Amino acid sequence: MLRDVARTSGRKAPLEHRDQLWHRVRDQPGWLILPLRAFLGVTFTYAALQKFANPGFLDASDPTSIGRQMAALQHSSPIGPLVSLSLHAPVVVGLLIATGELLVGVATLLGLWARAAAAAGALLALTFYLTVSWNTTPYYVGADIVFVFAWSVIIAFGAGGVLSVDAWLRNRARRELRLGPEPAVVAVAVPRLRALCARGGTCGLAPDGQCTRPAGCPVFPVEEQLRPGIRAEIQRRTVVKGGAAAAAVGTLAVMAAALTAMVGRAVGGVTRVASPAAPGPTSAQPTSGATSAVGTVASLPVGQAVSFTNPADGNPGWVVHSAADTFVAFSAVCTHAGCPVQYDPSSVQFLCPCHGGVYDGRTGQVLQGPPPAPLPSIRVHVVGGQIRVG
């Protein structure tokens, strides 16, 4: 009999331990937020380092550069005027975007200035949604709008005091003022509190957990009782030390970005699809019914392509010499999210660098990925050995 009881108790102990652990995690939101923090922090850090490692990101002659992407998106984005303004300094804008992503990602992982980092992350995600993902149909296919709402959770709750530099700095400030660690909030059932209350039946704690006494509950205060001066001093010391920590982390992050850029350029960075030299963004206004010469038949062998600016709408396009005496032209704006596509002469395909879309270089039809429609065709004809579009 005693042996059976001991065996039963041994089986219950681990279950009780796991139950207590679950209640501890459930009652401290920081543990529930931690997976989201890790995902957002890693994603933004990786996205930033990928930009720094890519030699073509700031290269105006590269079809995947930030300048080319902004030129392609300025006509379809609801914040087109701001995008057009950014075209005056695309390198600066690209560096600001990549650096912002890196600082947001690292700060989120460390739990340093968590709410401010989350607000900056939400602003970046909203900007991406209004530009790169604005034309995505249906809207829920694009990831940027999801990031906007994901960041809102950390804006509301911060790092939750779990694995957080912010919490460590607050507790350090408290130790300097000879105070104990910041007390944790623990959920206790109302009947249990009423049973523990020394006032007995006169306890002002209502069944819904609210205290009906005018001055609050004197027995179970909702918040730690500190003098306003002490509370302000804790906040001041936390902000000062947090600023110093942010400066140190920011310096290390910028050094890491510079090292990543050096390594990326030394090893070739992200693989880029070879393409003929293409003209840079133009500020000319689209002209209805206009035609434009994009090259000569002799300069464009079969299987090769040349990029141009469509005179009808100002967007980039590609002319492909698809077969002998056959030329086709398509818009270079991806039908999924508006990114400029590249041409791969080895496969005679258009490749979208943003989300992996693949189009047939001879027909413009979708071969792979999320694009919902083929690339729009553009009228092309040959006059006196010149290839003209429009």
PALUM-88201 format. One line per 4 residues: number of its first residue (from 1); their letters; for each residue x, y, z of C-alpha. Coordinates in nm, 3 decimals. Layout:
BEGIN
NUM	a	X Y Z; ...
END
This chain:
BEGIN
1	mlrd	0.000 0.000 0.000; 0.270 0.249 0.102; 0.472 0.156 -0.205; 0.169 0.226 -0.431
5	vart	0.116 0.567 -0.268; 0.482 0.658 -0.314; 0.470 0.548 -0.676; 0.156 0.756 -0.735
9	sgrk	0.313 1.061 -0.569; 0.621 1.021 -0.786; 0.404 1.032 -1.098; 0.216 1.342 -0.982
13	aple	0.522 1.545 -0.886; 0.648 1.604 -1.243; 0.294 1.687 -1.355; 0.257 1.940 -1.075
17	hrdq	0.595 2.088 -1.161; 0.498 2.126 -1.527; 0.166 2.278 -1.425; 0.341 2.532 -1.204
21	lwhr	0.584 2.612 -1.483; 0.299 2.666 -1.729; 0.120 2.898 -1.486; 0.442 3.094 -1.434
25	vrdq	0.488 3.136 -1.809; 0.121 3.217 -1.862; 0.120 3.483 -1.590; 0.433 3.656 -1.722
29	pgwl	0.359 3.781 -2.077; 0.728 3.830 -2.150; 0.774 3.456 -2.200; 0.483 3.447 -2.443
33	ilpl	0.626 3.745 -2.635; 0.976 3.598 -2.649; 0.921 3.381 -2.963; 0.778 3.681 -3.148
37	rafl	1.073 3.895 -3.035; 1.317 3.632 -3.156; 1.148 3.598 -3.496; 1.123 3.971 -3.561
41	gvtf	1.472 4.040 -3.433; 1.638 3.767 -3.639; 1.436 3.856 -3.951; 1.519 4.227 -3.945
45	tyaa	1.886 4.162 -3.859; 1.919 3.910 -4.142; 1.742 4.141 -4.391; 1.979 4.426 -4.303
49	lqkf	2.297 4.219 -4.326; 2.180 4.075 -4.659; 2.148 4.429 -4.796; 2.494 4.526 -4.671
53	anpg	2.645 4.209 -4.821; 2.488 4.266 -5.163; 2.719 4.483 -5.380; 2.428 4.560 -5.612
57	flda	2.199 4.707 -5.345; 2.355 5.055 -5.375; 2.484 5.019 -5.733; 2.273 5.236 -5.964
61	sdpt	2.363 5.019 -6.264; 2.228 4.701 -6.100; 1.862 4.613 -6.176; 1.809 4.508 -5.812
65	sigr	1.949 4.829 -5.659; 1.742 5.036 -5.422; 1.739 5.320 -5.675; 1.598 5.101 -5.953
69	qmaa	1.334 4.958 -5.719; 1.223 5.304 -5.610; 1.209 5.420 -5.972; 0.981 5.128 -6.057
73	lqhs	0.756 5.176 -5.753; 0.711 5.552 -5.756; 0.418 5.541 -6.002; 0.222 5.267 -5.822
77	spig	0.276 5.352 -5.455; 0.031 5.567 -5.254; 0.338 5.750 -5.117; 0.480 5.797 -5.467
81	plvs	0.581 6.162 -5.408; 0.797 6.058 -5.113; 0.952 5.778 -5.318; 1.025 6.024 -5.600
85	lslh	1.187 6.260 -5.349; 1.404 5.973 -5.223; 1.533 5.916 -5.578; 1.748 6.229 -5.536
89	apvv	1.962 6.036 -5.283; 1.894 5.662 -5.326; 2.225 5.558 -5.168; 2.152 5.755 -4.851
93	vgll	1.799 5.615 -4.836; 1.926 5.261 -4.888; 2.183 5.299 -4.610; 1.919 5.441 -4.376
97	iatg	1.683 5.151 -4.446; 1.950 4.884 -4.395; 2.093 5.051 -4.083; 1.744 5.101 -3.940
101	ellv	1.659 4.734 -3.992; 1.984 4.628 -3.826; 1.939 4.850 -3.520; 1.575 4.747 -3.481
105	gvat	1.662 4.378 -3.511; 1.950 4.385 -3.262; 1.762 4.602 -3.010; 1.463 4.367 -3.027
109	llgl	1.679 4.061 -2.966; 1.843 4.227 -2.666; 1.523 4.378 -2.527; 1.689 4.722 -2.533
113	wara	1.450 5.015 -2.572; 1.205 4.750 -2.683; 0.903 4.975 -2.742; 1.101 5.235 -2.937
117	aaaa	1.262 4.963 -3.150; 0.920 4.807 -3.215; 0.776 5.144 -3.319; 1.064 5.192 -3.564
121	gall	1.017 4.838 -3.694; 0.646 4.898 -3.747; 0.724 5.220 -3.937; 0.970 5.037 -4.164
125	altf	0.722 4.755 -4.224; 0.446 5.008 -4.303; 0.677 5.180 -4.552; 0.752 4.848 -4.720
129	yltv	0.379 4.769 -4.732; 0.297 5.103 -4.897; 0.566 5.051 -5.162; 0.684 4.695 -5.231
133	swnt	0.367 4.514 -5.118; 0.103 4.770 -5.211; 0.012 4.598 -5.540; 0.008 4.248 -5.391
137	tpyy	-0.327 4.078 -5.456; -0.484 3.951 -5.239; -0.338 4.172 -4.967; -0.278 3.890 -4.718
141	vgad	-0.023 3.728 -4.950; 0.223 4.009 -4.875; 0.422 3.971 -4.554; 0.478 4.339 -4.475
145	ivfv	0.127 4.406 -4.347; 0.167 4.109 -4.111; 0.490 4.259 -3.975; 0.311 4.587 -3.901
149	faws	0.062 4.414 -3.671; 0.327 4.183 -3.523; 0.528 4.482 -3.409; 0.219 4.630 -3.241
153	viia	0.234 4.354 -2.976; 0.582 4.459 -2.864; 0.483 4.826 -2.881; 0.208 4.748 -2.629
157	fgag	0.396 4.513 -2.393; 0.764 4.586 -2.453; 1.000 4.296 -2.384; 0.788 4.188 -2.088
161	gvls	1.087 4.184 -1.853; 1.219 3.852 -1.989; 1.577 3.824 -2.119; 1.572 4.201 -2.151
165	vdaw	1.847 4.461 -2.112; 1.576 4.712 -2.017; 1.472 4.500 -1.717; 1.835 4.442 -1.617
169	lrnr	1.905 4.816 -1.622; 1.596 4.890 -1.410; 1.698 4.632 -1.153; 2.052 4.769 -1.149
173	arre	1.917 5.118 -1.082; 1.707 4.976 -0.799; 2.010 4.805 -0.644; 2.200 5.133 -0.653
177	lrlg	1.913 5.287 -0.454; 1.919 4.994 -0.208; 1.592 4.852 -0.337; 1.515 4.491 -0.418
181	pepa	1.447 4.359 -0.768; 1.139 4.487 -0.943; 0.846 4.286 -0.808; 0.674 4.051 -1.047
185	vvav	0.298 4.056 -1.101; 0.142 3.726 -1.001; -0.220 3.632 -1.068; -0.405 3.515 -0.755
189	avpr	-0.769 3.404 -0.750; -1.003 3.657 -0.585; -1.153 3.404 -0.337; -0.802 3.323 -0.217
193	lral	-0.723 3.691 -0.165; -1.048 3.748 0.024; -0.966 3.452 0.248; -0.620 3.599 0.321
197	carg	-0.748 3.951 0.385; -0.713 4.046 0.751; -1.025 4.263 0.730; -1.245 3.960 0.680
201	gtcg	-1.596 4.047 0.569; -1.515 4.418 0.542; -1.257 4.356 0.267; -1.335 4.585 -0.025
205	lapd	-1.223 4.336 -0.290; -1.509 4.271 -0.533; -1.559 3.933 -0.707; -1.426 4.081 -1.034
209	gqct	-1.094 4.168 -0.868; -1.162 4.541 -0.836; -1.117 4.713 -0.499; -1.423 4.917 -0.399
213	rpag	-1.241 5.119 -0.131; -1.189 5.486 -0.232; -0.815 5.479 -0.159; -0.750 5.136 -0.308
217	cpvf	-0.673 4.814 -0.131; -0.436 4.877 0.165; -0.369 4.507 0.219; -0.298 4.396 -0.139
221	pvee	-0.176 4.705 -0.328; -0.190 4.670 -0.705; 0.140 4.855 -0.756; 0.459 4.883 -0.557
225	qlrp	0.440 5.172 -0.310; 0.734 5.405 -0.386; 0.776 5.775 -0.326; 0.746 5.978 -0.650
229	gira	1.104 6.098 -0.612; 1.240 5.743 -0.589; 1.032 5.630 -0.886; 1.157 5.925 -1.095
233	eiqr	1.518 5.854 -0.999; 1.484 5.490 -1.106; 1.345 5.606 -1.439; 1.621 5.865 -1.485
237	rtvv	1.901 5.618 -1.416; 1.742 5.358 -1.643; 1.715 5.606 -1.931; 2.073 5.730 -1.891
241	kgga	2.220 5.381 -1.873; 1.991 5.267 -2.154; 2.119 5.550 -2.373; 2.478 5.448 -2.306
245	aaaa	2.395 5.084 -2.381; 2.214 5.183 -2.702; 2.516 5.388 -2.817; 2.749 5.094 -2.752
249	vgtl	2.522 4.844 -2.927; 2.469 5.083 -3.219; 2.844 5.127 -3.263; 2.900 4.751 -3.263
253	avma	2.611 4.703 -3.508; 2.754 4.960 -3.751; 3.096 4.793 -3.727; 2.932 4.457 -3.801
257	aalt	2.753 4.611 -4.100; 3.078 4.754 -4.235; 3.252 4.418 -4.194; 2.962 4.241 -4.368
261	amvg	2.980 4.487 -4.658; 3.355 4.430 -4.693; 3.317 4.053 -4.689; 3.024 4.071 -4.933
265	ravg	3.225 4.268 -5.184; 3.530 4.048 -5.137; 3.343 3.726 -5.216; 3.102 3.872 -5.471
269	gvtr	2.803 3.915 -5.239; 2.462 3.794 -5.346; 2.464 3.626 -5.687; 2.336 3.861 -5.954
273	vasp	2.195 3.767 -6.292; 2.405 3.906 -6.574; 2.229 4.151 -6.800; 2.323 4.413 -7.057
277	aapg	2.394 4.766 -6.940; 2.071 4.947 -6.874; 1.991 5.316 -6.855; 1.937 5.463 -6.512
281	ptsa	1.609 5.609 -6.383; 1.476 5.890 -6.594; 1.281 6.194 -6.487; 1.115 6.242 -6.826
285	qpts	0.739 6.256 -6.822; 0.550 5.973 -6.999; 0.416 6.067 -7.339; 0.102 5.902 -7.472
289	gats	0.150 5.742 -7.815; 0.526 5.811 -7.820; 0.784 5.561 -7.947; 1.142 5.516 -7.839
293	avgt	1.447 5.355 -7.999; 1.611 5.107 -7.762; 1.889 4.969 -7.982; 1.974 4.811 -8.313
297	vasl	1.913 4.462 -8.442; 2.285 4.411 -8.493; 2.364 4.499 -8.130; 2.114 4.251 -7.980
301	pvgq	2.192 3.883 -8.052; 1.925 3.615 -8.028; 1.856 3.526 -7.666; 1.978 3.859 -7.531
305	avsf	1.770 4.149 -7.398; 1.802 4.520 -7.338; 1.620 4.729 -7.082; 1.448 5.059 -7.157
309	tnpa	1.205 5.311 -7.013; 0.855 5.274 -7.152; 0.759 5.610 -7.307; 0.391 5.538 -7.238
313	dgnp	0.410 5.527 -6.858; 0.771 5.589 -6.752; 0.814 5.238 -6.610; 1.110 5.013 -6.695
317	gwvv	1.074 4.742 -6.957; 1.270 4.474 -7.143; 1.306 4.396 -7.515; 1.403 4.035 -7.584
321	hsaa	1.540 3.903 -7.913; 1.351 3.578 -7.866; 1.412 3.421 -8.208; 1.544 3.508 -8.550
325	dtfv	1.366 3.823 -8.671; 1.139 3.809 -8.363; 1.146 4.069 -8.087; 0.913 4.090 -7.786
329	afsa	0.888 4.354 -7.516; 0.741 4.340 -7.167; 0.703 4.561 -6.866; 0.980 4.504 -6.609
333	vcth	0.742 4.563 -6.318; 0.657 4.237 -6.140; 0.281 4.183 -6.121; 0.311 4.051 -5.763
337	agcp	0.462 4.338 -5.566; 0.596 4.582 -5.823; 0.967 4.497 -5.800; 1.176 4.536 -6.120
341	vqyd	1.248 4.196 -6.274; 1.585 4.088 -6.417; 1.651 3.903 -6.740; 1.851 3.578 -6.736
345	pssv	1.985 3.507 -7.088; 2.090 3.151 -6.999; 1.730 3.044 -6.936; 1.550 3.320 -7.133
349	qflc	1.348 3.404 -6.822; 1.263 3.707 -6.613; 1.342 3.669 -6.243; 1.195 3.879 -5.962
353	pchg	1.460 3.937 -5.691; 1.205 4.028 -5.424; 0.980 3.723 -5.393; 1.115 3.466 -5.639
357	gvyd	0.872 3.508 -5.928; 0.978 3.363 -6.264; 0.838 3.462 -6.606; 0.892 3.318 -6.953
361	grtg	1.119 3.558 -7.145; 0.943 3.481 -7.475; 0.580 3.512 -7.366; 0.584 3.691 -7.029
365	qvlq	0.377 3.409 -6.874; 0.425 3.316 -6.509; 0.638 3.003 -6.465; 0.689 3.003 -6.088
369	gppp	0.614 3.190 -5.768; 0.350 3.429 -5.643; 0.288 3.662 -5.942; -0.087 3.656 -6.018
373	aplp	-0.059 3.763 -6.382; 0.191 3.764 -6.670; 0.409 4.062 -6.747; 0.220 4.316 -6.961
377	sirv	0.343 4.313 -7.320; 0.461 4.629 -7.495; 0.438 4.694 -7.869; 0.777 4.656 -8.042
381	hvvg	0.875 4.689 -8.409; 1.188 4.720 -8.621; 1.235 5.022 -8.850; 1.550 5.053 -9.063
385	gqir	1.744 4.819 -8.837; 1.638 5.005 -8.522; 1.432 4.843 -8.249; 1.155 5.076 -8.136
389	vg	0.893 5.036 -7.862; 0.566 5.213 -7.800
END
